[in-house]
Amino acid sequence: MSAFQPDAYRPETRLVHAGILRSQFGENCEAMFVTQGYVYDSAEQCEARFTGADPGFQYSRFSNPTVAMFERRMAELEGAEAARATASGMAAVTASLMGQLKAGDHVVAARALFGSCRYVIEELLPRFGVASTLVDGTSLEDWRAAVRPETKAFFLESPTNPTLEILDIEAIAAIARGAGASLVVDNVFATPMLQSPLALGATCVVYSATKHIDGQGRCLGGVILASEKFISDHIHTFLRQTGPALSPFNAWTMLKGLETLSLRVDKQVANAGLVADALASHPAVERVLYPFRHNHPQAELARRQMKGGGTLVTFTVRGGKAAAFRVANRLRVVRISNNLGDSKSLVTHPSTTTHQRFNEDQRQGMGISQGMLRFSAGIEDAEDLAEDFAQALTAA
Ligand SMILES: Cc1ncc(COP(=O)(O)O)c(C=O)c1O
């Protein structure tokens, strides 16, 4: 076990050192343990592993040293007692809910959600007898009014995808606590560097590690963070028995991603802010949404609960879908993609991609228009990005 004491150090130092399990060879870089299973010195030791008396590894669907390093580093970064890694962000979201809910329970969620999260809450859970209510996440009254005696969980993301609404995590956590329900926060858009939902009262935090944590376009992954008790009561057995395990290769890639997370997010936040300003001054742009901008409807709340405005900017061009497509097609540095959080700048047309499965009325209910584009800031030179948008917007 590593001699590194994470509590003594700040997040940037934890990102590089926390959780290292060094083998007998004393390697500097974390080792990638590509193994399905483990061998034991004796049948007695094997038995002890299965009873839990010996805390070593048994099978990589349950745990693996490289995956364990990633989990520990994430827990130390997030300030969580425990973490469990999953094969994707959606596996983390699904396990965080299915692991704690049963038929007859009820879940309340913010309406403005990533499409797949909405599918899990609106379609999948009800198939197993778990009712759900979607609310305007910005209205505390709506959260209160949706509570039923059988409400067991609240679910939200903040900032939301793609409209970048800010939900008051502390206030919603208090409502959940009062109702005897847990609060799960999908913290993908904020990143662990900019927002700490557990400190604001959330029960559980989930990430698509695919996004900023890898952040270099390589691997899918997810992670669930919570108290030791929540993980052991609701998540541990669910993951072990259903099997959405993170591969050691992906965990190793995520560990390398974490080392540079803070540097990348700092640069992405700076780029996002500069591009937001440049877009806002362009006549072809109708509206710019960026959480720390003075005209964001919840700028004050964003500044209270986030350490930076985030790495995403959502803007609407005049002229609807055709104009938005013309702009996206003309961009040269910024590439068209449905992904986000990458070191390469990306642009997405949400209504034809991430939110395509909704009808126009539902999209309007979520504030998603046909002229809307979501920009995920990379780590390129900010001037190059601003100039790329300036030349592309001449096509709007
Ligand atoms: C907010 C949010 N949550 C969850 C996910 C799912 O993550 P993954 O693609 O790693 O399954 C995504 C993106 O895909 C996302 O944007």
The ligand as a Tripos MOL2 file, in Angstrom:
@<TRIPOS>MOLECULE
LIG
   16    16     1     0     0
SMALL
NO_CHARGES

@<TRIPOS>ATOM
      1 C1        -24.5950   14.2190  -18.2820 C.3       1 LIG1
      2 C2        -24.2050   12.8660  -18.7750 C.ar      1 LIG1
      3 N1        -24.4280   11.7840  -17.9820 N.ar      1 LIG1
      4 C3        -24.0920   10.5430  -18.3920 C.ar      1 LIG1
      5 C4        -23.5390   10.3140  -19.6230 C.ar      1 LIG1
      6 C5        -23.2290    8.9000  -20.0370 C.3       1 LIG1
      7 O1        -21.8920    8.6110  -20.0730 O.3       1 LIG1
      8 P1        -21.2550    7.4090  -20.9490 P.3       1 LIG1
      9 O2        -21.3330    7.8380  -22.3700 O.co2     1 LIG1
     10 O3        -19.8650    7.2720  -20.4260 O.co2     1 LIG1
     11 O4        -22.0880    6.1870  -20.7000 O.co2     1 LIG1
     12 C6        -23.2840   11.4150  -20.4800 C.ar      1 LIG1
     13 C7        -22.6910   11.2850  -21.8310 C.2       1 LIG1
     14 O5        -22.6730   10.3930  -22.5670 O.2       1 LIG1
     15 C8        -23.6240   12.7160  -20.0310 C.ar      1 LIG1
     16 O6        -23.4280   13.7900  -20.8100 O.3       1 LIG1
@<TRIPOS>BOND
     1     1     2 1
     2     2     3 ar
     3     2    15 ar
     4     3     4 ar
     5     4     5 ar
     6     5     6 1
     7     5    12 ar
     8     6     7 1
     9     7     8 1
    10     8     9 2
    11     8    10 1
    12     8    11 1
    13    12    13 1
    14    12    15 ar
    15    13    14 2
    16    15    16 1
@<TRIPOS>SUBSTRUCTURE
     1 LIG1         1 GROUP 0 **** ****
